[in-house]
Amino acid sequence: MKKTMLSAAQSYLVCALGVLAAFGVVAFLCETGLADYYIKGIMMTACIAIIMTTSLNLTIGVLGQLTLGCCGFQAIGAYVAALASKLMIANGMGLDPTTRFLITTLLGGVVACVFGILIGIPALRLHGDYLAIITLGFGEIIRVVIQNLKVAGGMGLDQGAAGQALIGIDRTANLYVVFWIMVVSVAVLFMFGRSRYGRAVKAIRDDEIAAGASGLNTTYLKVLVFAISAFFAGIAGGIFAQYIGSLNPSMAGWLNSINYVIMVVFGGMGSITGSIVSAVGLTILPELLRAFAEYRMLVYSVVLVLVMIFRPQGIFGSWEFSLPQVVNRLLLRNPKAAAQEKAASEAGSETSDESGAAVAAASAASKKEA
């Protein structure tokens, strides 16, 4: 009988081959010169947007809590990574640029995670609009503090005056390395959503009172999700800082946070696939409309409004794309068809047994009459 399903190991292998194929396409475009500096910049921006959107989707889609301060954590990661890189260079640490990039980016993520825990403990006692407002306030506090820090180019907190942008950051971000960081980030967030912790968080989203009555530590799980989201936002910030080469505290503004919230809602809350597609699409769309410079933001806004009117749950809703399922349907026998065939064969055998029993009973009756 022909195999109808891929095993778990084969499914992982198919996913790995799919990621390698995507990386091969990126490498081909870059190495052959089909992707110039401008296209590479869009790819880098899309990778950063994917990390930010999928991490925010963990809070909005999986936990079901609206937060508007994600760019504050991105700014923390960016400034920590930038200052750590400048400090390493100033001290003459002879590290390979890629190694230094990975270390500083990870450090930015860890510091952002710590701030996520400190902010999440008091903030996550609130719900709905109140949580959105308090996270928006924390994001603005982070922005104001950063723009006044002397190490970040400010005049000092005692002066209360914003300073200059932080410049002179070593641009060590490499598209290939960033691609794999993005892949690892998405994989970790996807697996967390499918783990027992992810199922517990979804239970809190559906009914927090019932989840607490069932024995779940709702405070711990909510802070855990908030910390993980802040960690990956810090990772995205570290990449951003070492790609752009300069930082301005305006990156932590609430408008940028709302832009990432739009990406999550546009793709579908709770769908990693939707977050990836919307992050890429809403990164490319404004660039495609640059020829219509006067109207491009109007078209961008109209597209968002139309999607929200005709598809309020987002493009993908809660649906997730699965490459192993595609392989099962295209290359192997469809499991549903196999189940239907099995049911039909069992029904046929039962029918034949019943007809055979009827014939035997009739023959026995005829013998008895004779």
PLY file of the C-alpha trace (Angstrom):
ply
format ascii 1.0
element vertex 370
property float x
property float y
property float z
element edge 369
property int vertex1
property int vertex2
end_header
0.00 0.00 0.00
1.34 3.45 -0.86
2.50 5.63 2.04
-0.01 8.33 2.91
1.81 10.58 5.42
5.29 11.93 6.01
6.89 10.99 9.30
7.96 13.68 11.78
11.61 13.41 10.71
10.64 13.62 7.05
8.47 16.68 7.76
11.40 18.44 9.43
13.59 17.52 6.46
11.05 18.94 4.01
10.88 22.21 5.98
14.69 22.41 6.07
14.87 21.87 2.33
12.27 24.60 1.81
14.30 27.07 3.89
17.47 26.12 2.01
15.66 26.70 -1.28
14.59 30.16 -0.12
18.15 30.94 0.95
19.38 29.68 -2.40
17.08 32.13 -4.19
18.37 35.01 -2.05
21.99 33.99 -2.61
21.43 33.60 -6.36
19.92 37.08 -6.64
22.76 38.63 -4.65
25.67 36.76 -6.22
24.53 37.19 -9.82
23.97 40.92 -9.41
20.23 40.72 -10.08
19.70 42.25 -6.64
21.48 45.59 -6.41
22.21 47.54 -3.22
18.66 48.92 -3.16
17.05 45.47 -3.45
19.37 44.09 -0.78
18.29 46.93 1.48
14.64 45.99 0.99
15.46 42.35 1.79
17.26 43.39 4.97
14.37 45.62 6.01
11.91 42.80 5.32
13.91 40.40 7.52
13.88 42.92 10.37
10.14 43.49 9.88
9.50 39.72 9.94
11.30 39.34 13.27
9.42 42.30 14.75
6.01 41.24 13.42
6.26 37.58 14.45
7.47 38.54 17.93
4.61 41.01 18.32
2.19 38.39 17.01
3.13 36.27 20.04
1.72 38.97 22.33
-1.24 40.13 20.23
-2.25 36.93 18.46
-1.30 34.12 20.87
-1.72 35.92 24.21
-4.49 38.22 22.96
-3.13 41.40 24.59
-2.73 44.63 22.60
0.62 46.33 23.23
1.87 49.52 21.60
5.42 49.73 22.92
7.27 47.14 20.86
9.53 49.73 19.22
10.71 50.78 22.67
12.26 47.35 23.14
13.61 47.50 19.61
15.31 50.81 20.49
16.79 49.32 23.67
18.28 46.43 21.69
19.53 48.78 18.99
21.31 51.17 21.35
22.77 48.39 23.51
24.13 46.59 20.45
25.51 49.81 18.95
27.21 50.95 22.17
28.60 47.47 22.82
30.04 47.36 19.29
31.64 50.80 19.70
33.06 49.76 23.08
34.59 46.57 21.65
36.22 48.50 18.82
37.51 51.18 21.19
39.10 48.55 23.45
40.76 46.89 20.49
39.02 43.54 20.82
40.21 41.58 17.80
36.94 39.87 16.95
35.74 38.91 13.54
33.04 41.40 12.38
30.43 38.65 12.09
31.26 37.33 15.56
31.05 40.82 17.02
27.74 41.37 15.24
26.28 38.17 16.71
27.51 38.92 20.23
26.24 42.50 20.30
22.91 41.57 18.74
22.38 38.83 21.31
23.35 41.24 24.09
20.77 43.75 22.82
18.11 41.04 22.88
18.97 39.99 26.44
18.86 43.56 27.79
15.54 44.18 26.01
14.22 40.94 27.56
15.18 42.17 31.05
13.33 45.43 30.46
10.40 43.43 29.10
10.19 41.52 32.39
10.45 44.70 34.47
7.75 46.44 32.45
5.58 43.36 31.98
5.16 42.55 35.69
3.14 45.72 36.47
1.71 46.27 32.98
0.20 42.83 32.43
-2.08 43.20 35.42
-4.21 45.30 33.09
-6.20 44.24 30.05
-7.45 45.59 26.73
-7.32 49.33 26.18
-5.69 49.95 29.56
-2.77 47.66 28.67
-2.41 49.36 25.28
-2.25 52.78 26.94
0.28 51.79 29.60
2.58 50.08 27.07
2.30 53.15 24.86
3.37 55.23 27.85
6.32 52.96 28.61
7.40 53.18 24.98
7.40 56.97 25.14
9.33 56.89 28.43
11.99 54.72 26.80
12.24 57.11 23.86
12.56 60.22 26.05
15.14 58.62 28.33
17.26 57.43 25.40
17.29 60.80 23.67
18.60 62.44 26.86
21.31 59.91 27.76
24.84 61.17 27.20
26.07 57.79 25.99
23.32 57.86 23.34
24.19 61.35 22.11
21.96 63.34 24.47
22.75 66.19 26.86
22.10 64.19 30.02
18.96 63.46 32.02
19.67 66.40 34.35
19.63 68.78 31.36
16.40 67.43 29.92
17.38 68.29 26.34
17.51 65.96 23.38
20.88 65.52 21.73
22.15 64.33 18.39
21.73 60.99 16.68
24.17 58.23 17.60
26.47 57.83 14.59
29.64 55.97 13.70
28.22 52.49 14.30
30.17 49.77 12.54
27.92 48.32 9.81
28.59 44.63 10.26
25.09 43.32 9.46
25.28 40.78 6.63
22.19 39.78 4.68
23.03 36.08 4.75
23.58 36.08 8.52
20.45 38.13 9.11
18.44 35.70 6.97
19.40 32.79 9.22
18.74 34.83 12.36
15.28 35.51 10.97
14.75 31.80 10.23
15.78 30.77 13.76
13.59 33.48 15.30
10.51 32.42 13.33
11.15 28.73 14.09
11.48 29.37 17.83
8.33 31.50 17.93
6.39 28.93 15.88
7.47 26.04 18.12
6.64 28.02 21.25
3.12 28.61 19.94
2.72 24.86 19.36
4.26 23.81 22.69
2.41 23.14 25.93
3.32 26.64 27.03
1.79 28.03 23.86
-1.41 26.05 24.43
-1.55 27.35 28.00
-1.14 30.92 26.74
-3.95 30.39 24.23
-6.12 29.14 27.08
-5.45 32.43 28.88
-6.39 34.30 25.72
-9.69 32.45 25.40
-10.70 32.68 29.09
-8.21 33.91 31.67
-10.50 33.17 34.64
-11.07 29.57 33.54
-7.34 29.14 32.84
-6.46 30.38 36.33
-9.10 28.11 37.88
-7.53 25.18 36.01
-4.26 25.72 37.84
-2.31 27.77 35.27
0.00 30.49 36.60
-1.42 33.21 34.39
0.90 35.98 35.64
4.01 33.90 34.97
2.89 32.89 31.49
1.91 36.43 30.50
5.23 37.86 31.65
7.05 34.99 29.88
5.35 35.82 26.57
6.06 39.53 27.06
9.73 38.81 27.78
10.14 36.54 24.74
8.51 39.16 22.51
10.81 41.87 23.94
13.87 39.64 23.40
13.22 39.20 19.68
12.33 42.89 19.33
15.77 43.63 20.82
17.35 41.23 18.33
15.65 43.12 15.50
16.89 46.39 16.94
20.48 45.14 17.13
20.32 44.13 13.48
18.83 47.48 12.53
21.53 49.47 14.32
24.39 47.59 12.72
22.81 47.79 9.29
21.90 51.49 9.21
25.02 52.72 11.03
23.23 55.49 12.93
20.37 55.70 15.41
17.76 58.27 16.30
15.41 57.94 19.31
12.45 58.59 17.00
12.67 54.91 16.02
10.99 54.19 19.37
8.01 56.41 18.52
4.48 55.11 18.84
3.79 55.50 15.12
6.42 52.86 14.32
4.88 50.54 16.92
1.44 51.00 15.36
2.93 50.17 11.96
4.00 46.75 13.28
0.59 46.26 14.90
-0.97 46.92 11.49
1.25 44.21 9.99
0.08 41.70 12.61
-3.60 42.51 12.12
-3.22 42.66 8.34
-1.74 39.16 8.17
-4.01 37.61 10.78
-3.63 37.54 14.54
-2.21 34.22 15.66
-0.84 33.28 12.24
2.94 33.23 11.83
2.42 32.78 8.09
0.24 35.88 7.96
2.81 37.91 9.91
5.58 36.91 7.49
3.52 37.65 4.38
2.22 40.98 5.69
5.69 42.07 6.86
7.15 41.38 3.43
4.17 42.80 1.55
3.86 46.00 3.57
7.63 46.52 3.32
7.64 46.16 -0.46
4.35 47.98 -1.20
5.53 51.52 -0.30
8.67 50.95 -2.39
6.63 49.83 -5.39
4.56 53.00 -5.12
7.53 55.39 -5.05
6.79 56.32 -8.67
3.56 57.82 -7.33
5.28 59.78 -4.59
2.35 62.12 -4.04
-0.23 59.37 -3.71
1.68 56.32 -2.48
0.70 56.69 1.20
-2.91 57.28 0.14
-2.90 54.03 -1.88
-1.17 52.26 1.01
-3.90 53.43 3.40
-6.72 52.50 1.01
-5.33 48.96 0.67
-5.30 48.58 4.46
-8.86 49.90 4.79
-10.17 47.57 2.07
-8.55 44.55 3.70
-10.04 45.44 7.09
-13.51 45.88 5.53
-13.62 42.69 3.48
-11.27 40.54 5.58
-11.45 41.80 9.19
-9.76 38.68 10.59
-6.71 39.36 8.40
-5.58 37.77 5.17
-4.79 34.39 6.70
-6.86 34.52 9.88
-5.36 31.84 12.12
-4.36 29.55 9.22
-0.74 28.38 8.92
1.05 27.26 5.77
2.61 23.79 6.06
5.07 22.59 3.43
4.83 18.92 4.56
1.07 19.02 4.01
1.63 20.34 0.51
4.04 17.47 -0.16
1.49 14.99 1.21
-1.17 16.30 -1.14
0.98 16.60 -4.26
3.41 13.69 -4.10
1.75 11.20 -1.80
-1.74 9.83 -1.54
-4.19 12.23 0.05
-4.88 11.01 3.61
-8.55 11.98 3.34
-8.92 10.04 0.09
-7.22 7.04 1.68
-9.60 7.21 4.65
-12.59 7.43 2.31
-11.34 4.43 0.32
-10.86 2.47 3.51
-14.36 3.34 4.70
-15.79 2.37 1.32
-13.97 -0.97 1.34
-15.16 -1.69 4.87
-18.74 -0.82 3.86
-18.41 -3.09 0.83
-17.15 -5.98 2.95
-20.02 -5.49 5.40
-22.49 -5.48 2.51
-21.00 -8.67 1.07
-21.15 -10.32 4.49
-24.77 -9.33 4.89
-25.67 -10.63 1.41
-23.82 -13.88 2.09
-25.69 -14.32 5.36
-29.00 -13.67 3.57
-28.20 -16.28 0.92
-27.23 -18.83 3.57
-30.46 -18.19 5.49
-32.55 -18.59 2.34
-30.88 -21.86 1.44
-31.37 -23.16 4.97
-35.06 -22.24 4.85
-35.54 -24.01 1.52
-33.90 -27.17 2.87
-36.14 -27.09 5.91
-39.28 -26.82 3.74
-38.08 -29.71 1.58
0 1
1 2
2 3
3 4
4 5
5 6
6 7
7 8
8 9
9 10
10 11
11 12
12 13
13 14
14 15
15 16
16 17
17 18
18 19
19 20
20 21
21 22
22 23
23 24
24 25
25 26
26 27
27 28
28 29
29 30
30 31
31 32
32 33
33 34
34 35
35 36
36 37
37 38
38 39
39 40
40 41
41 42
42 43
43 44
44 45
45 46
46 47
47 48
48 49
49 50
50 51
51 52
52 53
53 54
54 55
55 56
56 57
57 58
58 59
59 60
60 61
61 62
62 63
63 64
64 65
65 66
66 67
67 68
68 69
69 70
70 71
71 72
72 73
73 74
74 75
75 76
76 77
77 78
78 79
79 80
80 81
81 82
82 83
83 84
84 85
85 86
86 87
87 88
88 89
89 90
90 91
91 92
92 93
93 94
94 95
95 96
96 97
97 98
98 99
99 100
100 101
101 102
102 103
103 104
104 105
105 106
106 107
107 108
108 109
109 110
110 111
111 112
112 113
113 114
114 115
115 116
116 117
117 118
118 119
119 120
120 121
121 122
122 123
123 124
124 125
125 126
126 127
127 128
128 129
129 130
130 131
131 132
132 133
133 134
134 135
135 136
136 137
137 138
138 139
139 140
140 141
141 142
142 143
143 144
144 145
145 146
146 147
147 148
148 149
149 150
150 151
151 152
152 153
153 154
154 155
155 156
156 157
157 158
158 159
159 160
160 161
161 162
162 163
163 164
164 165
165 166
166 167
167 168
168 169
169 170
170 171
171 172
172 173
173 174
174 175
175 176
176 177
177 178
178 179
179 180
180 181
181 182
182 183
183 184
184 185
185 186
186 187
187 188
188 189
189 190
190 191
191 192
192 193
193 194
194 195
195 196
196 197
197 198
198 199
199 200
200 201
201 202
202 203
203 204
204 205
205 206
206 207
207 208
208 209
209 210
210 211
211 212
212 213
213 214
214 215
215 216
216 217
217 218
218 219
219 220
220 221
221 222
222 223
223 224
224 225
225 226
226 227
227 228
228 229
229 230
230 231
231 232
232 233
233 234
234 235
235 236
236 237
237 238
238 239
239 240
240 241
241 242
242 243
243 244
244 245
245 246
246 247
247 248
248 249
249 250
250 251
251 252
252 253
253 254
254 255
255 256
256 257
257 258
258 259
259 260
260 261
261 262
262 263
263 264
264 265
265 266
266 267
267 268
268 269
269 270
270 271
271 272
272 273
273 274
274 275
275 276
276 277
277 278
278 279
279 280
280 281
281 282
282 283
283 284
284 285
285 286
286 287
287 288
288 289
289 290
290 291
291 292
292 293
293 294
294 295
295 296
296 297
297 298
298 299
299 300
300 301
301 302
302 303
303 304
304 305
305 306
306 307
307 308
308 309
309 310
310 311
311 312
312 313
313 314
314 315
315 316
316 317
317 318
318 319
319 320
320 321
321 322
322 323
323 324
324 325
325 326
326 327
327 328
328 329
329 330
330 331
331 332
332 333
333 334
334 335
335 336
336 337
337 338
338 339
339 340
340 341
341 342
342 343
343 344
344 345
345 346
346 347
347 348
348 349
349 350
350 351
351 352
352 353
353 354
354 355
355 356
356 357
357 358
358 359
359 360
360 361
361 362
362 363
363 364
364 365
365 366
366 367
367 368
368 369
